[in-house]
Amino acid sequence: MEYLTGKTEKKTLGIQDILAGEYEGKEVTVNGAVHKIRDMGDVAFVVLRKSEGLLQTVYEDGVTDISLKELQEEDTVCVTGVVAKEERAPHGFEIRLRTVTILSKPTEPMPIAINKWKMNTSLETKLDLCPATKSGPTALFRNISI
């Protein structure tokens, strides 16, 4: 006889879960938003944005079940792949993709490119778009010296 515990098993992992566990060489499922796609030909790096930070995944032609052309920045996806240790990747690991499920696509482009290292916009625009740029007014003035 099975007993109900009131708990549901977590099906997707976060960055901290992968760092804390022994997942190297094992298949994991992760959700996130596509932050940046760096296409290198046969291989592409699809960087996912999560609340904990950025997560690097590796797309390989013939291995991943989706075409790279179907993915675009800001798509929300659920990916499954094998965790591989990689010193150059954020957090020291990457996920080699096997399956990608697109959960949602943006209805319109972002008003400002948030995946760029430096935003070349005016202070007024940055203040107007604080929620989109993930920086409050205090973050904007942090590096200003008088």
Secondary structure, DSSP 8 states (H G I E B T S, - for coil): -----S-----S--HHHHHHTT-BTSEEEEEEEEEEEEE-SSEEEEEEEETTEEEEEEEETTTSSS-GGG--TT-EEEEEEEEEE-TTSGGGEEEEEEEEEEEE--SS--SS-TTSSS----HHHHHHTHHHHT--HHHHTTT---
